[in-house]
Each structure stands twice: as C-alpha cells, then as structure tokens.
C-alpha cells in the first residue's frame, strides 16, 4: 500500500498547526481519523484490498484493486465514515464525559453531519449518486447536480454571513469546493453505461 498527500492538504495542515490550538487540532484530527477508518473498515469487510491512499482537502481518496463495487456497496462505503463518527460520539457519551470528551463528540458529529450533505464530493453526495444511478440512471445527473448546487449555495451564503460577522470563511470555502466539482456529463455517461451493461448481464 502506498500513500500520497496533495499540496493543498499539506498547506491546510501547516496553517492549521500554526493558527489552531494543539488540543483543538488533536480532537479534530482524531474525529477525522475515525471517519476515514470507517471507510477503510467497510472496504475490509467487503473484501477489497486498498492499493493507494491519497490525502486531499476533500478527504481520503482510496484506490483499490480492480474489483467493481455494486451501487449498494458504494453507498455503504460512503456512509461508513459518518457512521463511524456517530459511533465514536455514542461511545464517548456512554463514558463519564469530561469537557474534552464532549468536545470530541461535537467535532465527530460536525464532521459526520457535514459529510452527510447530499452534494459531491461529500459522502452524502456519493451515497446519493449510487442510489440515483441504481434507480433512475437517466435523471440521476440532474437530481444530484441540483442537490449539489443547492448545498453549495447554502454553504456559500452562510460562509459570507459568518465571514462578515466572525471572520470565519470555512463555510464559504466549502461551498466553493462543492461548486468546483459539480457533476459532469462525462462522469455520468460512464456511470450510466456501466449501469446499462450491468443490467444487460443480469
């Protein structure tokens, strides 16, 4: 298994280390690590071998062997990360909670909840994509594109508000990131061709 990191990810890591509290940063990265471990565990349970892991701003990008996942498996893989965050929060709440344990629970719920938004490249968008292409391959592109655009607009609007009132531009950056990866026709043409091929084989 090989690893790589994108330049934007490394820059974000450097800036967060320089400007954030070490304790807050540790809680945030712990919650993010549990999220990504959820994806890896799901792949392991599916019997898929991971060949390469690349860390990007949008999360961990996995490259695995040539095995083709079903649409249901793709949806479960996407939801495994937020599910791991929810499990971490439940386990933390079951213990005698301290302030830092509650903060860890909050970070975990924030990461998991944010990733459930129905927009690419988030896990919620990936799960929705798999379900749409399984049930409505022709309309899936338009539905997901509209869902991603609505989420991007909402995040950008919230980011502008919080940027003006609190100086926090993270939501604005997230909204712009969603707009930068709105579903493209070529991607969906390939996915629909795959759907049609799978349907003819069944």
C-alpha positions, 0 to 999 in steps of 0.5 A: 500500500502506498500513500500520497498527500496533495499540496493543498492538504499539506498547506491546510495542515501547516496553517492549521498547526500554526493558527489552531490550538494543539488540543483543538487540532488533536480532537479534530484530527482524531474525529477525522481519523475515525471517519476515514477508518470507517471507510477503510473498515467497510472496504475490509469487510467487503473484501477489497484490498486498498492499493493507494491512499491519497490525502486531499482537502476533500478527504481520503481518496482510496484506490483499490484493486480492480474489483467493481463495487455494486451501487449498494456497496458504494453507498455503504462505503460512503456512509461508513465514515459518518457512521463511524463518527456517530459511533465514536460520539455514542461511545464517548457519551456512554463514558463519564464525559469530561469537557474534552470528551464532549468536545470530541463528540461535537467535532465527530458529529460536525464532521459526520453531519457535514459529510452527510450533505447530499452534494459531491464530493461529500459522502452524502453526495456519493451515497446519493449518486449510487442510489440515483444511478441504481434507480433512475440512471437517466435523471440521476445527473440532474437530481444530484447536480441540483442537490449539489448546487443547492448545498453549495449555495447554502454553504456559500451564503452562510460562509459570507454571513459568518465571514462578515460577522466572525471572520470565519470563511470555512463555510464559504470555502466549502461551498466553493469546493462543492461548486468546483466539482459539480457533476459532469456529463462525462462522469455520468455517461460512464456511470450510466453505461456501466449501469446499462451493461450491468443490467444487460448481464443480469 
